[in-house]
Amino acid sequence: MKHYHLGFGQEDLGTNPPQIALLSGEPERSRYLAQTYLQNVRLLSEYRGLNSYVGYLANGKSILVATSGMGAPSLSIVVNELIQVGIKQIIRIGTCGSIQPHVQVGSIVISQGALCRQGAANDIAPVEYPAVADPFLTVALVESAQKLNIPYHLGITASVDTFYEGQERIKSSANPRLQPWLSGITETYRHLNILNYEMESGTLFKMAGVYGFAAACVCAVIAQRTEAEDIVIEDKELAVKRCLEVVLASLQE
Ligand code: URA
């Protein structure tokens, strides 16, 4: 049966079906990842921009590459259907904004857990339910970053629903007026030793706990929110490439 949003079903995954999915927010990143790093790649679907591919690592491991779209509601649908086609491990490869001066643009953040301020997650588990990464996948990512000498940070991520209001963007937003409780939230998070803002990992981690699969998240740092609101577009390619290399090295054994 083809799943409505993914556009493919378990029967499309062949005789050596993947148990690992690499999940990116952008369809272009999914395509690049599949075409650059996998062998014998097959396009599974391009429905709604949720591009999915299946292919193999050099060690013969079967890998599914999927696209979550932006934000937790879209991710929750994709993840739900990925589990239904037999996926047991999901590694999110995303982008983020740093909220600590020492977490610099171009580096990568590996999330050990998330502060989850996401409505979609509340439909899946109580708000107090922990949003934690799988320790084994996470340690493997850290070890790969160390081996490859890639600048990385391991810590807590703030996973929120909105890029503008929820991440306290005012100057670059159509809405210059924040709700009072969001004014100063970035500074509050900085004092709580939260490393970065992104928009998907909290719900992914809670789903992993509830559904019983393993999840991890690595994000390329493309904004320095202690200095500015803007995305530093010229450093994005390098930071994303670092994430991809760390993830792929963690899967080679
Ligand atoms: N993604 C986010 O959610 N925030 C940023 O600042 C950059 C990428």
Residues whose N, C-alpha, C, O or C-beta is under 5 A from the ligand:
A	BS01	URA	T95 C96 G97 Y197 E198 M199 A223
